[in-house]
C-alpha cells in the first residue's frame, strides 16, 4: 500500500475551531464568552510567544464573528464554533472572505499602510456583521503608523474589529494597549504538545520514538508550529525518527555529550577538553547550538545547586549525570562561567570562525581560576567539617575548639604583608604573573597560607602558618614543606582536611596534587613538650611572650582555669586536647552542642 504523505503538516494540522486549539483554555474561554454574549470590543490584543496559537486563535475568532451560525451558538453554546460549513466559514477557510483582512505588520510598517486600513475601514462589511482586520506582528508598526492608528481606535466604527497579534507587548505604545482587550497566551505545556505530536505522527503514519518527540519540543521551545515544521524536516531522513536522528539532522550534540565536555571543563583538564571537543566536533555543525547548550546546562546545574527539584524537561533523561556534575562544580564557578559566556556572546555571534572561537572560550573557561569556588567553600566550612564522617578529627567531633590566647589572636600580624583580608584580595596572590614578579617560590607558599587563613579551622591555619616551603617544581604533583613540628598530630590534622585546602594548593602551585613533609630543620625542632615558646621565623605567633608555666608539662593538666574553658586534668580522657596544649599556648574552650 502506498503511503500518503502530507507535505505541509503545519497547515493540515492547524486548528480550525476553538476546541482543537491546545493549551490556551483561558483566552479561548474569554473569546467564546464574547461570542456567546454577543459583546465585542473594537480591539483585541493576542499576546504571547511565537507558535503558541495567537494568530490561529485570532483567525478562528474572526471566522466565528462572521459565522452565519453564530446565533445558533448563542442559543446553544455546545454547538461547534465556527461551524466550518456555512458560506462565510468556507470563504474563511479558502482565504477569500471579503470582510477579513490579514496584514503582516512586519512587512507593512509604514503610516501609508495604516492610512489605507483607516480608509477601507469606513466601508460597511460586505457579507458578515463585522469587517475584521488581523494585524500580525503588530509591534513592528512604526511610531507614525501607531499614531495614525490611535485616532481610529479612539472612535472605531461599530462594524470594524481589529485583532492585533504580537510576541512583544512591551513594544506596543501604552496608549494603544489601554484601548485593547488583552488576551495573554501562555507557552503550551510540554506534555500537551507531546500528546499532539504523537497523535499527529500516528495519524500520518510517521514512526517516532517518544524521546525524539521530547527533543523536537525542546529544540522548538514550546512553539507548536516550529515543532511540526521540524518534524516535517526530520521525517524524510529515516524510517524511524530517533533521538540520534534528530540530533544528526540538527547538527547538534546530545546533552550527555555536553555534560562530558562540561565535566572536563570544570575539572580544569584542558588536554581532555580539547581532545573531546575535537572528537565531537564533526557532529557540531551548529556551534551556536553548542553555545546555547552550554548556557542551558549551566542554568540547569544552578537549579540543582539551588535545590530545585524538577529539572528542565530536556534534562530529565540525564538527571543523574547532571547531579554528579553539579556536585563537583560550585555555584560561584557556574555564575562565573555563565557571565563569561554572556560577555563573549556578541563576539561569538559576529565571528565567522565560530568553531575556533568556541574552542578558545572553552579553554579560557577551563583555565579560569577556581577562586570563585573558594568563598563558597569557605562559606560552607563549618557544616562541611561537622558533617563529614571519616575526615572529622576527634577535636571536631567533641565540638571542642581551640580558643587562641590573646597573644595568638593577632597571629596574622607578623605576616600581614602577605595575608589578604578577604578571599577576593587573595586573587592577586594566586595570579601567576604576580607570583613570578615578586619573590619566586616563597610567594606561592605565602599565597597558599593567605588563602588557607580564611579556613575556619584555626588549628589547621596555624599549622600552615608555621610551616615553610621546601621545594616545588612547577607541574610536579607534590609540594614539599617543612612543618614546625614533627608531631604526627600535625600531619594527621592536615591530611584529614585535604578536601578543604587542596583546592587552594592547586591554585597556588601549578600541577600540585598534595603535600609531602620534610622533618623540621634543627633550629625549628620542637620537643613534644617544649619548656618555652620557640622563637622561629616559621612560627611568628609563637614569638609572643607566654608564661613559661603554660608549657610545663607536669602541671599542664591541672593548671587550666575553669569557667568557659575546659579543665584538662586527665590526658587519657582528653587525648587530642592535651596533645594540642603541648604545642599551642592556648586554652580549650567547650562549645555547647547545638
Ligand atoms: Zn460558519
Boltz pocket constraint, residues with backbone or C-beta under 6 A from the ligand:
constraints:
  - pocket:
      binder: B
      contacts: [[A, 63], [A, 66], [A, 67], [A, 68], [A, 69], [A, 82], [A, 83], [A, 84], [A, 85], [A, 86], [A, 87], [A, 88], [A, 89]]
      max_distance: 6.0
